[in-house]
Amino acid sequence: MSQPHKPWQNRASINQLRQRAQLIGLIRQFFNERQVMEVETPLLSQAAVSDPQIESIATHDEPCADESRSNELANTGKRWLRTSPEYFHKRLLANGSGDIYELGKVFRKGEAGRWHNPEFTMLEWYRVGWHYHQLMDEVEALVRRLLAVNHELNDNQQGKSSWPCRRFTYRELHQELLDLDPFTLNREGWIAQATKHGLSAAHEENTAVLQDFVYGVAMRQQLSPGQLTFVYDFPLNQAALARIRHDTPPVAERFELFMGQIEVANGYQELTNAEEQAQRFNNDLELRKQFQQNTAPIDQHLLAALTAGLPECSGVAVGIDRVIAQIFGHEQLNAVLSFDWGQS
């Protein structure tokens, strides 16, 4: 009979932490084999993400006592914990780093729950000259490498599963699972879909909010357990930092990966145009004001890097805690964390 868990004790078992460490080592081996350089970038930044769906955690810094450095560190005071190393990575890419990856902590305010922790481990990497479909192939290759190791470590059903992989465009997935076309459905149609799946949506004016709810709730619930599902080519209102392809209709060259019903990765064919990126940042800030969210300075260093010239590249961010939890068949994130948010 297992002993009750004491508040001071680690949440994940020591054996689980040992297995996690093996997988983390394997991730580094995976990129070393491919000659992708590991980098470390700051956790704190003078700017913060503008995406209305993400909230940054703010902190404060005291002015530097060394007067000789006062000009260098003139912008002391408020700092934001990074929600992703993306902006720093793009500055490195613009300065000729070539292919890079980072495995480290990121932070998001208010994201605590069964599959969320405000502090979590993210793997982010960039491939210069790659198309985002090539990057999807590499994401799948990494996940399959980790699944294969788990099969050796554990005699469990999840480890034995073959995890078949399917790929859909955003449009194809909605057509197959909900029998609707997300590029032609009007606002009333989205309200009906959102209401059907539990959102009080009659007065929601922002179609993107309705669209995202239906995708995040109704669609996700119909994805098959034990399956890898890539979704790509998103509507323009969900482009984030992805490049636009001017098809009919135009789409954002963005993809997500689900393991079962849990989203674990988000990737882009990266936007390289500084003016377009600045406009998107400004649009985000307007939305944040409408939603009565906090705003933070736009990252001018990133815009300067894009102006200098970001090479054609694709990039992806992977929630490692979620991947590991799915690999070992856990039903919540804290099963693979040494200490969760409530214990920190």
LINWO-V142392 format. One record per helix or strand of 2 or more residues. SS is the DSSP state (a for helix, b for strand). FROM is the first residue (numbers start at 1). LEN is the number of residues. If there is no record, write none. Layout:
SS,FROM,LEN  SS,FROM,LEN
//
This chain:
a,14,20  b,37,2  b,44,2  b,58,3  a,67,3  b,78,4  a,86,9  b,100,8  b,119,10  a,132,22  a,157,4  b,165,5  a,170,9  a,187,10  a,207,15  b,228,7  a,236,3  b,244,2  b,251,9  b,262,9  a,274,17  a,300,10  b,313,7  a,320,8  a,333,4  a,341,3
//
